[in-house]
Amino acid sequence: NPDAQESRGLGDVYKRQEYDKKYQAAISCLDEFDDVKRPDGGFYIWLKLRCDDQAFAKLLYEQESVLSLPGSYLGKNIGDINPGEGFLRLAVVHDVDTINKAFTAVNRTMQSLN
């Protein structure tokens, strides 16, 4: 059905525009972090931390009530190396206002460690 295909296509464009806004909001809050980029796919931002990822995720939750996932929880050890260690994964799925609040809290938490 061509109408259904066109409708899905417009929906995809709308979703992409909404995620463009969400990623733009998230990234604009993160001036404490270097080289933050939107991923090519997915709904997450991976932040490179200057501290232990598990400790940071715990502190972020305790101080700001923001849930995140330490990268070391997602990486598989290869020898003594965990490729996710030192990273934090944050979802970019909520409304823009919530994203602004949460990512500002992430930035504030990193500032508190400096």
N, C-alpha and C positions, 0 to 999 in steps of 0.2 A: 504494500500500500504506500504510494508516494507521499500522501499527506502525513502518514505516521512517520515516515523517514524524515520529512522536512521538520515535523514537530520535534522529533528527537534531536535533530541537528541544532535547532534553535535552543532547545533545552541545554544541550552541551555547551553552546556558546555562552548562555546565561551562567551556567555553573562555572565555566572557565573565568568569566568576568568577576564572579563573586569570589573565587579563590585568588584571583589577581589582587583584589582589594584586601583580602585577609592576609596574604603574604606580604603585601606592601606595608600594612599596618604592623605586622609582627616584626619585620626587618627594621622598620623605622624606629622601633623602641630599643634596639640592641646596640647602642653606641659603645658599650664596654667590651664588645666582641669584635674580633678582626675577621674580615673576609666572610661575612654571612651572605649566603646566596640561596636563592630559591632552587629547590631540586628540580630536575627534569620531570619527575613524576612523584606521586605519593602525596601524603597529607601531613608531612612532618618536616620540621627543621632540625638539623643536627648541629649542635653548637660545640665547638672545640673549647674546652675549659682549661683554665690555668690552675686547676686543683683536682682533687679526687672526685670522680663523677658520682660515686655513691654518697659521699659526704655532702656534696653540693645539693643533690636531689633531696636528701633528708632535711638540710637546712632550709631549702626553698619551701618545702612543705611546712616545716615547723614555724618559719617566720611569716610566710605569705599565703599559706594554704593552697599552693599551686602544685598540682601533681605533674610529675615528669618521669621519665624512665632513664636511669643511668645506661649509658651505652655498653658498659661492661656486662649488663644483664642480657644483652642481645648478641654479643660477640662470642664466638667459640674460641677457646684457647688453642693456640697453635704453638706448642712448646710452652715457653714462659710468657708468650705475648697474647694479649686479648686485643684484637683490632678495634673493639668498641670502647676500650678503656680511655677515659679522659674526654668522652663525649657525652652530651645530654640530648635526648630525643624529646621534642615537644610537638604535640599535635596542633595543627592549624585548622581546626574544624568548627570552632564556635563562631558566634557572631563577632563582628569587628570590635564592638565595645569590650566584650570579654577578652578578646585577643589583646587589645591594647592594655587592659589592666594586668593580664597575666604576664605578658612579655615585658612590661614595665617593671613588674615585680622581679622577674628574672634578672633584669639589668641592675635593679637596686640591690639584689642579693649579691651579685658579683661585685658591685661597688663596695659593699660592706666588707668584703674580703681584702680589699686593697689597702 
